[in-house]
Amino acid sequence: MYKKRKRIIIITCIILIFLVIYFSISLFFKERFYFGSVINGVNYCGKTADEVERSINETVQTYQLTIEGRNGLIDYISAEDIDYHYIPDGTIERLMETQNPFKWPIALFGMNDLEMHIEAGYDSDLLSDLVNHLVFLQEKNNIPPVDAYINYNDTEYTIIPEETGAYITENALYQSVKQAVEDGAEHLSLEELDIYAVPKYTQNSPVLLQLTKKLNTYLNVVITYDFDDRSEILDRVFIKDWMYVTSDFDVDFSLEKVREYVDYLARTYNTFGSKREFIAHDNSQLTVSGGDYGWLINRAQETEAIVEIIKEGKSVTREPVYQQVAVSRATNDIGNSYVEIDLTNQHLWVYKEGNLVIDSDLVSGNISKNLGTPTGIYQITYKEREATLVGEDYSSAVKYWMPFYYNVGMHDASWRNEFGGDIYKTKGSHGCVNLPPKVAKIVFENIEKGTPVVCYNGKLIKKTAEENTSNLSNKKNN
């Protein structure tokens, strides 16, 4: 009986001891956090709310934000710099209230991991001023980006890559830093935030790639001008200076500069009305100027044609667009089929493919009435059979009419019995070249529209009496 009572007393005492311990610990955790209570990664086991808040405040006082930027730049913001401080908001007390002190044994078998937002304050004016003085905004470091652009390197157009720079605005940097501070972040990567200004155009921008391709296509066009025994090459040397890029990233041409090149062609290869060295029938060399014969480039149309050819992107060999053409495109544009008229000696020679077809005396315009036949180089305008020539005081029917300068031309003059000599001085025509009918017929049959007519005042050749008699006989036979 005694032993049984003793056992009960012992058990009761043990229970009482455990109860004392249990309630003592429960009383302890009434104002303290459980075993294994971790708040924001820090173990606050056995700490009161006040102790936790003092610890958090001490931690906040050591806060530092590390900011990393491009080009290896780093800067820092400390709690002291911006008066960064902890603001108690009752969160710790609320966490404590969620804890049942009588359930402390449960905490022995697991972690009580708690999360809370630490409310911290700072001086916004200090932060703003500090951000404006960060290393990233210094002029030497805040480098604007440079767009990729197209460059000509004496061979072709290439894209020069963009430069990313390291440009960031004050506001963008301030907003990013402000958010990091408010979040309590300790590290901030500006690169990861993607707040740096970026180039508008990069080396892979489709618009630059397409533009470069078009520029090089145009640049590689070669236009070869064929001037028979001469040629001109129009290539990149000229084209690169004519092209420009429009505001909508297309390629256009300076028509003014293209026209300058066409003007050069015209100055060099136009022969219209130019002075020429002419080899006469007796192999003497004469200088003949005036007249409307020769090549004449149509400058406006040729300018347009050049631009269109380049835009097609294909090299060609061609002649310019002409406003007027001549018989030959060689340096000697008269060729070897022409009519030679010596007004001084009143004689005509007709050549076809280098061979003399006929020569004959003639009667030209009456110089005493200022109706002299004009000198210069012309071309047959057209040919007409059975024409009537009408003037103010005349109307003459002819069988062979071959005009070469307005209403001046060659024709048969059946009303004349004599040709050559000095007849033209007082009894000449109204400006036309009068020919014996048989001669006019042969001339008519051996020339075409466009055949050159060379009229000049040669050196007077005095004929002997025998030559004059022979010519007179020939004239009468004609």
Order of alpha helices (4+ residues) and beta strands (2+ residues): alpha-beta-beta-alpha-beta-beta-alpha-beta-alpha-alpha-beta-beta-alpha-beta-beta-alpha-beta-alpha-alpha-beta-beta-alpha-beta-beta-alpha-beta-beta-beta-alpha-beta-beta-beta-beta-beta-beta-beta-beta-beta-alpha-beta-alpha-beta-alpha
